[in-house]
Every structure is written in C-alpha cells, then in structure tokens.
C-alpha cells in the first residue's frame, strides 16, 4: 500500500497527480498537481472553492482542501505520467461532513465498531455513443435482442480491450466484458473487495472509460436512460458483510435459506425497509425514473425493478440472491454516486441488523408478468421529487448518513427538480398547444 506519494512518483515516473474528490451530484473534481509539489499537497491538501462545485456552500465559505488518500492512488495506464488519487475534503481542519467519501468513511467506522466489514462489487453499464451524443456509435448494432452480440462486441474490441487491459495492469481482477441488453451498451466486471476500494475504483472506472472512449473518437455515457426505446444503464451492487479480518463471510450459512445467514436476512430487511427512500441516492437524477418505471424496451424487458421485492436467482426483483452469502441490489443506475451507493446500502443494512428487521417473504415469481398479483408490495417512487420526499421522511437514513449531508443533498436535489420543472418540453407543446 502506497503511503508516500512523492516516492510513488519517483518509482513510477509520475509527472502529475490528479487530486480528486467527488461532489454530491457525482461529478469528479480535480486539481492537476506537478509531482514536485505533491509532498506539500499530501500534507495540506489541494485547495478548492466549494461553491464552484455541487456542494451546499456559498462564495463566502473558506477554502476547502482535498487531502489525498495515498492508498487510493492509481497510475493512468493510458497516460502513465499521470496518477489519480482520491481525497477527503477538509475545511478549517475538520472533515466536510457533506462530502460523499467522508459520509462513506463514517459508516465504515460505524460498521467496524460493530465488528463488521462490508465488501462489494459493482456492475457498471454504459453506452458508447457518437461524439455529439446523438446516437449509438455503431450503426450496425441493431439487433432486437443484442445482448452478448459477438459481432457488435468485437467491433468495439479496441475500446473494450484497452479498458480491460488497464484493469488487468492495475490488478483489479477483471473477469468478463460483454455487450449488454441495449444496442451500443456494454458492461465490464471486476473482483469485489472492501467498499471504500470499490467506491474509489468505481469513480476511477467512470473517468477511465470516458477518457479511453474519447481517445477513440467516441463518447461513453452512464446516463440512466439515454434512449427511450432501449434498456437503461443499471449499476447493480453485490454486497456481503465479513468479519474484521476479512476471512469469514457473515452472510454465508450452508444451513440458511438459499445459503444466507440470519444476519444476512436482517441486513436485507433493513434495505427493504428503507427501499422507498433509497432511490433518492441510488437513482439520483430526473432521468433515472425513465429507467425504473419504463415500459418494455425493444429487447422485451427493462431489467429494472419497479417494486420493493426480493427473490432467489431471479432478475425481475429489486433484490436477487444469486448465490450463497451475497445479495445483488438491482435498483441503482449509472448516475449513482460511487461513494453514496455503498454508504446507503450499508446504512440501511446496519439498521436491519440493529432492529432485527424481517425482510418478509421471498417471491419466486416473474414480477414483470405476475407482479400485479402481489397486492401489498411497496412501489418505488415515480419521479425524483417523490424520492426526495421519501428520503426527507426517513429520519433514520438521514441520521445515519449525517445531518449535514442530508440537508445539503435534499436542498440541492430539490433545486435540481425545480430547474427541471421550469423546462418546457416538446411533449408538452405537442399535447397541449391546441388546448
């Protein structure tokens, strides 16, 4: 594990560091720092004005500093003279409590005090589109069911292989790349690990995919629903709790139903209990609700949940149990903040353990075809405003994520919704002009 960034620069031939942080809207912010100045930056941090980013601050606020975490440093395989390093925001000697990475650190500390260590993996879906974003980049990718299309995958071999080679070089353990369910859509999988490492890698992955796509004259987008007729970009999280040594999975029980322990089902109970509020975090944009409440797509299914249910190895539910010892949470989309995605699952799951919340009955049905028969299943919100209001009404989740964060997040997301509402769409003109 790297502890001294100056030594890392000398060893790896680094000329510049991107000292990074991720704001409340998931936007990545950085200062480009020459290696000659990195020792001072590691001590004092790189300075930023909070109001200039999506944080709840004004121009009157003092400077904030992103204090780089050397354990997160990653050399850019496509530009090896540059290294990326995630930082924690500080202001006047104190952590900025609304900063997403700080929120996650606080919850990791809470879990550790209880003897738990959460591990997670993410499935990041994205589209490769034209440079102007107007359409998918491969005009020949037009099958009705394009998932796993070998020809379309290989037509994008240069991009996909460069990204995968980068992950191999970095030691992430990538193990498969595929063409996903929508035309022009791809997914890449790498090994699960501790949630902070996964969150840092998730943030870096989005940066890397976009950068390599641009290098090839394309644009990569993680937008939840960029095309109305196609499956949207999900970001499924595979989650498990371990002992502090990281050697024993506490969700794994050979005698438990589907190989899940009692503790695991309590964790699941917490996630389902808070499920109506989760989308404010896991589905954080206006566009997100075009994915989780979508009609059937060209391929025949959205692959996204619309009710709060769980099942076994069944992708029509919000939560799938694909194997012993872990859950797949299928709600989140490509716009999810990498740090808040992990934080909100951990916060909700810990509540389930604290209160021994029963997740209820597993449903072994096709929710897309038979969901109407489940009369008491809670529904997911229909839009961002409903999600924000659900989050506002969830006092436990707000407290667990932190009062400063929760207040800032609700304020800025409500402002975002209001900006959307002031936007006049062509649909409104088409359907209302003759009134």
C-alpha positions as CSV (number, residue, x, y, z in Angstrom):
1,X,0.0,0.0,0.0
2,X,1.4,3.4,-1.0
3,X,2.0,5.8,1.9
4,X,4.3,8.4,0.4
5,X,3.1,9.9,-2.9
6,X,6.5,11.6,-3.6
7,X,8.2,8.2,-3.5
8,X,5.4,6.8,-5.7
9,X,6.1,9.5,-8.2
10,X,9.8,8.7,-8.3
11,X,9.3,5.0,-8.5
12,X,6.6,5.1,-11.3
13,X,7.9,8.1,-13.3
14,X,4.8,10.2,-12.4
15,X,4.9,13.9,-13.6
16,X,1.5,15.0,-12.4
17,X,-1.2,13.9,-9.9
18,X,-4.9,14.5,-10.3
19,X,-6.0,15.2,-6.7
20,X,-9.7,14.2,-6.9
21,X,-12.9,14.5,-5.0
22,X,-16.5,13.6,-5.9
23,X,-19.2,16.1,-5.2
24,X,-22.9,15.5,-4.2
25,X,-24.0,15.1,-7.8
26,X,-21.3,12.5,-8.5
27,X,-19.2,15.0,-10.5
28,X,-15.5,14.4,-10.3
29,X,-13.4,17.4,-9.5
30,X,-9.6,17.6,-9.6
31,X,-6.5,19.8,-9.4
32,X,-3.6,18.8,-11.7
33,X,-0.5,18.9,-9.4
34,X,3.1,18.5,-10.5
35,X,5.0,15.7,-8.8
36,X,7.4,18.3,-7.4
37,X,4.6,19.7,-5.3
38,X,2.9,16.5,-4.2
39,X,4.7,16.2,-0.8
40,X,3.1,19.5,0.4
41,X,-0.3,18.5,-1.1
42,X,-0.2,15.2,0.8
43,X,0.3,17.2,4.0
44,X,-2.0,20.1,3.4
45,X,-4.3,19.1,0.5
46,X,-5.2,20.8,-2.8
47,X,-7.4,23.9,-2.4
48,X,-10.9,24.3,-3.9
49,X,-13.8,26.7,-3.6
50,X,-16.8,24.6,-2.5
51,X,-19.5,26.9,-4.1
52,X,-17.9,26.2,-7.5
53,X,-18.9,22.5,-7.3
54,X,-22.2,20.7,-6.3
55,X,-21.8,21.2,-2.6
56,X,-24.1,23.3,-0.4
57,X,-21.8,26.2,0.1
58,X,-21.7,29.9,-0.9
59,X,-18.8,32.1,-2.1
60,X,-18.4,33.3,1.5
61,X,-17.2,29.9,2.6
62,X,-13.4,29.5,3.3
63,X,-11.2,27.3,1.1
64,X,-11.7,23.6,1.4
65,X,-8.9,21.1,0.8
66,X,-8.9,17.7,-0.8
67,X,-6.5,15.7,1.4
68,X,-5.2,12.8,-0.9
69,X,-5.5,9.3,0.4
70,X,-2.3,7.6,-0.8
71,X,-3.9,4.2,-0.5
72,X,-6.2,5.1,-3.4
73,X,-3.5,6.3,-5.9
74,X,-3.8,4.8,-9.4
75,X,-1.4,5.4,-12.3
76,X,-3.3,6.1,-15.6
77,X,-2.4,3.2,-17.9
78,X,-3.3,5.3,-21.0
79,X,-1.2,8.2,-19.7
80,X,1.3,6.7,-17.4
81,X,3.0,10.0,-16.4
82,X,-0.2,11.0,-14.6
83,X,-1.7,9.4,-11.4
84,X,-5.2,9.8,-9.9
85,X,-5.7,9.9,-6.2
86,X,-9.0,10.3,-4.2
87,X,-9.1,12.8,-1.5
88,X,-11.2,13.6,1.6
89,X,-12.5,17.2,1.9
90,X,-11.3,19.3,4.8
91,X,-12.3,22.8,5.9
92,X,-10.6,24.7,8.7
93,X,-9.0,21.5,10.0
94,X,-12.3,19.5,10.0
95,X,-13.8,17.0,7.6
96,X,-16.5,18.4,5.3
97,X,-19.4,16.2,6.5
98,X,-21.5,16.5,3.4
99,X,-18.6,15.2,1.2
100,X,-19.7,11.7,-0.2
101,X,-16.3,10.0,0.6
102,X,-16.4,11.3,4.1
103,X,-20.0,10.0,4.5
104,X,-18.8,6.5,3.5
105,X,-15.8,6.7,5.8
106,X,-18.1,7.5,8.8
107,X,-20.3,4.5,8.0
108,X,-17.3,2.2,7.6
109,X,-16.2,3.2,11.0
110,X,-19.6,2.6,12.5
111,X,-19.7,-0.9,10.9
112,X,-16.2,-1.6,12.2
113,X,-17.2,-0.7,15.8
114,X,-19.9,-3.4,15.5
115,X,-17.3,-5.9,14.1
116,X,-18.4,-5.8,10.5
117,X,-16.6,-5.2,7.3
118,X,-18.6,-4.7,4.1
119,X,-17.4,-5.9,0.7
120,X,-19.0,-5.0,-2.5
121,X,-18.7,-5.3,-6.3
122,X,-20.4,-3.2,-8.9
123,X,-21.6,-3.9,-12.4
124,X,-21.1,-0.7,-14.4
125,X,-23.2,-0.5,-17.6
126,X,-22.5,2.3,-20.2
127,X,-23.3,3.2,-23.8
128,X,-20.7,4.1,-26.4
129,X,-22.3,6.9,-28.4
130,X,-21.2,9.3,-31.1
131,X,-19.0,12.2,-30.0
132,X,-22.0,14.5,-30.1
133,X,-24.1,12.1,-28.0
134,X,-26.9,11.9,-30.7
135,X,-27.0,8.1,-31.2
136,X,-25.1,4.9,-30.5
137,X,-21.8,4.8,-32.2
138,X,-22.2,1.6,-34.2
139,X,-24.9,1.8,-36.9
140,X,-24.7,-1.9,-37.5
141,X,-25.6,-2.7,-33.9
142,X,-29.3,-3.0,-34.4
143,X,-30.5,-6.5,-33.3
144,X,-33.8,-6.6,-31.4
145,X,-32.0,-8.7,-28.8
146,X,-28.4,-7.5,-28.9
147,X,-27.2,-8.8,-25.5
148,X,-24.0,-10.8,-25.8
149,X,-23.8,-10.0,-29.6
150,X,-20.4,-11.3,-30.6
151,X,-20.0,-9.2,-33.7
152,X,-21.0,-5.9,-32.1
153,X,-18.7,-6.7,-29.1
154,X,-15.8,-7.3,-31.4
155,X,-16.4,-4.2,-33.5
156,X,-15.7,-2.3,-30.3
157,X,-12.7,-4.5,-29.4
158,X,-10.2,-1.7,-29.5
159,X,-12.1,0.3,-26.8
160,X,-13.1,-2.7,-24.6
161,X,-9.8,-4.4,-24.7
162,X,-7.9,-1.2,-23.8
163,X,-10.2,-0.6,-20.8
164,X,-9.8,-4.3,-19.7
165,X,-6.1,-4.3,-20.2
166,X,-5.9,-1.2,-18.0
167,X,-7.8,-3.0,-15.2
168,X,-5.5,-6.1,-15.6
169,X,-2.5,-3.8,-15.3
170,X,-4.0,-2.3,-12.1
171,X,-4.6,-5.7,-10.5
172,X,-8.4,-5.3,-10.3
173,X,-9.1,-8.8,-11.5
174,X,-11.4,-8.1,-14.4
175,X,-13.1,-11.3,-15.5
176,X,-15.6,-10.6,-18.2
177,X,-16.7,-8.0,-20.7
178,X,-20.0,-8.1,-22.6
179,X,-22.3,-6.4,-24.9
180,X,-25.4,-5.6,-22.8
181,X,-29.1,-5.7,-23.5
182,X,-29.3,-2.4,-25.4
183,X,-27.8,-1.6,-28.7
184,X,-24.5,0.2,-28.1
185,X,-24.4,-0.8,-24.4
186,X,-21.6,-2.6,-22.6
187,X,-20.7,-3.9,-19.2
188,X,-17.4,-4.8,-17.6
189,X,-16.9,-6.8,-14.3
190,X,-14.0,-6.9,-11.9
191,X,-13.4,-8.5,-8.5
192,X,-15.3,-7.4,-5.4
193,X,-13.4,-6.0,-2.4
194,X,-13.7,-3.6,0.6
195,X,-16.3,-1.0,-0.1
196,X,-14.0,2.0,0.0
197,X,-11.7,0.4,-2.5
198,X,-14.7,-0.5,-4.7
199,X,-16.1,3.1,-4.4
200,X,-12.7,4.6,-5.4
201,X,-12.3,2.2,-8.3
202,X,-15.9,2.8,-9.4
203,X,-15.2,6.6,-9.5
204,X,-12.0,6.0,-11.4
205,X,-13.6,3.5,-13.7
206,X,-16.1,6.1,-15.0
207,X,-13.2,8.5,-15.6
208,X,-11.2,5.9,-17.3
209,X,-14.0,4.6,-19.6
210,X,-14.9,8.1,-20.7
211,X,-11.2,9.0,-21.3
212,X,-10.5,5.9,-23.4
213,X,-13.7,6.3,-25.4
214,X,-12.7,9.9,-26.2
215,X,-9.3,8.7,-27.3
216,X,-11.1,6.5,-29.9
217,X,-13.3,9.4,-31.0
218,X,-16.3,8.2,-29.1
219,X,-18.3,9.2,-26.0
220,X,-19.1,6.9,-23.1
221,X,-22.2,7.7,-21.1
222,X,-23.5,6.2,-17.8
223,X,-26.8,8.2,-18.1
224,X,-29.6,6.0,-16.7
225,X,-31.9,6.2,-19.8
226,X,-30.3,7.9,-22.8
227,X,-32.6,6.3,-25.3
228,X,-36.3,5.8,-24.6
229,X,-36.7,2.5,-26.5
230,X,-33.6,0.8,-25.1
231,X,-32.7,-0.7,-21.8
232,X,-31.1,1.8,-19.4
233,X,-27.8,1.8,-17.6
234,X,-28.0,0.0,-14.3
235,X,-25.3,-0.2,-11.6
236,X,-26.0,-3.4,-9.7
237,X,-24.2,-3.8,-6.4
238,X,-23.2,-7.2,-4.9
239,X,-22.9,-6.9,-1.2
240,X,-21.8,-9.0,1.7
241,X,-20.6,-8.5,5.3
242,X,-17.5,-10.1,6.7
243,X,-15.6,-10.3,10.0
244,X,-13.0,-7.7,10.6
245,X,-10.2,-9.9,9.4
246,X,-12.0,-10.2,6.1
247,X,-11.7,-14.0,6.2
248,X,-15.3,-15.1,7.1
249,X,-18.4,-14.0,5.2
250,X,-21.1,-13.4,7.8
251,X,-23.9,-13.7,5.2
252,X,-22.9,-17.2,4.3
253,X,-24.7,-20.1,6.0
254,X,-24.9,-23.5,4.4
255,X,-28.0,-24.3,6.5
256,X,-29.7,-21.0,5.8
257,X,-32.4,-20.5,3.2
258,X,-30.6,-20.1,-0.2
259,X,-27.3,-20.1,1.8
260,X,-28.0,-16.8,3.6
261,X,-27.5,-16.4,7.3
262,X,-29.9,-14.9,9.7
263,X,-27.7,-11.8,9.9
264,X,-27.8,-11.6,6.2
265,X,-31.6,-11.6,6.1
266,X,-31.7,-8.9,8.8
267,X,-29.4,-6.8,6.6
268,X,-31.7,-7.4,3.7
269,X,-34.7,-6.5,5.9
270,X,-33.1,-3.1,6.5
271,X,-32.5,-2.4,2.8
272,X,-36.1,-3.3,2.0
273,X,-37.4,-1.3,5.0
274,X,-35.7,1.8,3.6
275,X,-36.3,1.0,-0.1
276,X,-38.8,3.8,-0.9
277,X,-36.1,6.3,0.3
278,X,-33.1,4.7,-1.3
279,X,-33.8,5.9,-4.9
280,X,-33.0,9.5,-3.8
281,X,-29.4,8.2,-3.5
282,X,-29.3,5.2,-5.9
283,X,-31.3,6.8,-8.7
284,X,-30.3,10.5,-8.3
285,X,-31.5,12.2,-11.5
286,X,-34.7,13.2,-13.2
287,X,-33.8,10.8,-16.0
288,X,-33.4,7.9,-13.5
289,X,-37.1,7.4,-13.3
290,X,-37.4,6.8,-17.0
291,X,-35.5,3.6,-16.3
292,X,-37.1,2.1,-13.2
293,X,-40.6,3.0,-14.3
294,X,-40.2,2.2,-18.0
295,X,-42.4,0.3,-20.4
296,X,-40.9,-2.7,-22.2
297,X,-37.9,-1.9,-24.3
298,X,-37.1,-3.1,-27.8
299,X,-35.4,-6.3,-26.3
300,X,-38.6,-7.1,-24.4
301,X,-37.7,-6.2,-20.8
302,X,-36.3,-3.2,-18.9
303,X,-34.3,-5.4,-16.4
304,X,-35.1,-2.7,-13.8
305,X,-37.3,-3.1,-10.7
306,X,-40.4,-1.1,-10.0
307,X,-41.5,-2.7,-6.7
308,X,-39.8,-3.5,-3.4
309,X,-39.5,-7.3,-3.5
310,X,-36.7,-9.9,-3.4
311,X,-36.3,-13.3,-4.9
312,X,-33.8,-16.0,-5.5
313,X,-31.9,-16.2,-8.7
314,X,-34.5,-14.0,-10.4
315,X,-33.7,-10.7,-12.1
316,X,-37.2,-9.3,-12.0
317,X,-36.9,-8.3,-8.3
318,X,-35.2,-5.3,-6.7
319,X,-33.0,-7.7,-4.8
320,X,-31.7,-11.0,-6.2
321,X,-30.0,-13.8,-4.3
322,X,-27.7,-15.2,-7.0
323,X,-25.6,-17.3,-4.8
324,X,-24.9,-18.2,-1.1
325,X,-23.5,-15.4,1.0
326,X,-24.4,-12.3,-1.0
327,X,-27.1,-10.1,-2.3
328,X,-27.4,-8.3,-5.7
329,X,-29.1,-4.9,-5.2
330,X,-30.5,-4.1,-8.6
331,X,-32.1,-0.7,-8.0
332,X,-29.2,1.7,-8.7
333,X,-28.4,3.2,-12.1
334,X,-25.3,4.6,-13.8
335,X,-25.8,8.1,-12.3
336,X,-25.3,6.8,-8.7
337,X,-22.6,8.4,-6.8
338,X,-19.9,5.7,-6.2
339,X,-19.5,6.6,-2.5
340,X,-23.1,7.2,-1.6
341,X,-24.2,4.0,-3.4
342,X,-22.1,1.9,-0.9
343,X,-23.0,4.2,2.0
344,X,-26.7,4.0,1.7
345,X,-26.8,0.2,1.4
346,X,-24.5,-0.1,4.5
347,X,-26.6,2.4,6.5
348,X,-29.9,0.6,5.7
349,X,-28.4,-2.8,6.3
350,X,-27.0,-1.9,9.7
351,X,-30.4,-0.7,10.7
352,X,-31.8,-4.1,9.7
353,X,-29.3,-5.8,12.0
354,X,-29.8,-3.4,14.9
355,X,-33.6,-3.9,14.8
356,X,-33.5,-7.5,13.5
357,X,-35.9,-6.5,10.7
358,X,-37.6,-9.3,8.9
359,X,-37.4,-8.9,5.1
360,X,-40.7,-10.8,4.6
361,X,-41.5,-13.5,2.2
362,X,-39.3,-14.2,-0.8
363,X,-41.3,-14.2,-4.0
364,X,-40.5,-16.8,-6.6
365,X,-42.4,-15.3,-9.4
366,X,-41.8,-13.2,-12.5
367,X,-42.6,-9.7,-11.2
368,X,-42.8,-8.3,-14.8
369,X,-45.6,-10.8,-15.7
370,X,-47.1,-11.6,-12.3
371,X,-46.3,-8.6,-10.2
372,X,-49.9,-7.4,-10.3
373,X,-50.9,-10.4,-8.2
374,X,-48.8,-9.1,-5.3
375,X,-51.2,-6.7,-3.7
376,X,-49.1,-5.4,-0.7
377,X,-45.7,-4.9,-2.4
378,X,-44.4,-1.4,-1.9
379,X,-43.9,0.7,-5.1
380,X,-40.8,2.6,-5.9
381,X,-41.2,6.3,-6.5
382,X,-42.3,7.6,-9.9
383,X,-40.0,10.6,-10.0
384,X,-37.1,12.3,-8.3
385,X,-39.3,14.6,-6.3
386,X,-41.2,11.6,-4.7
387,X,-37.8,10.0,-4.0
388,X,-36.5,13.2,-2.3
389,X,-39.7,13.4,-0.2
390,X,-39.4,9.8,0.8
391,X,-35.8,10.4,1.9
392,X,-36.9,13.5,3.8
393,X,-39.4,11.4,5.7
394,X,-36.8,8.7,6.6
395,X,-35.3,10.1,9.7
396,X,-33.1,7.0,10.4
397,X,-31.5,7.1,7.0
398,X,-30.8,10.9,7.3
399,X,-29.2,10.5,10.7
400,X,-27.1,7.5,9.5
401,X,-25.8,9.4,6.5
402,X,-25.3,12.6,8.6
403,X,-27.4,15.7,9.2
404,X,-25.1,18.0,7.2
405,X,-25.0,15.7,4.2
406,X,-28.8,15.0,4.3
407,X,-29.7,18.7,4.5
408,X,-27.3,19.6,1.7
409,X,-28.4,16.8,-0.5
410,X,-32.1,17.4,-0.2
411,X,-31.6,21.1,-0.8
412,X,-29.5,20.7,-4.0
413,X,-31.6,17.9,-5.4
414,X,-34.8,19.8,-4.8
415,X,-33.3,22.8,-6.6
416,X,-32.4,20.4,-9.5
417,X,-36.0,19.2,-9.6
418,X,-37.3,22.8,-9.7
419,X,-34.9,23.6,-12.5
420,X,-36.3,20.6,-14.5
421,X,-39.9,21.8,-13.8
422,X,-39.1,25.2,-15.4
423,X,-38.0,23.4,-18.6
424,X,-40.7,23.3,-21.3
425,X,-40.6,20.1,-23.2
426,X,-41.6,19.3,-26.8
427,X,-44.1,16.7,-25.4
428,X,-46.0,19.5,-23.6
429,X,-46.2,21.6,-26.7
430,X,-47.3,18.6,-28.8
431,X,-50.1,17.6,-26.4
432,X,-51.2,21.0,-25.1
433,X,-50.8,23.6,-27.7
434,X,-54.3,23.1,-29.1
435,X,-56.0,23.4,-25.7
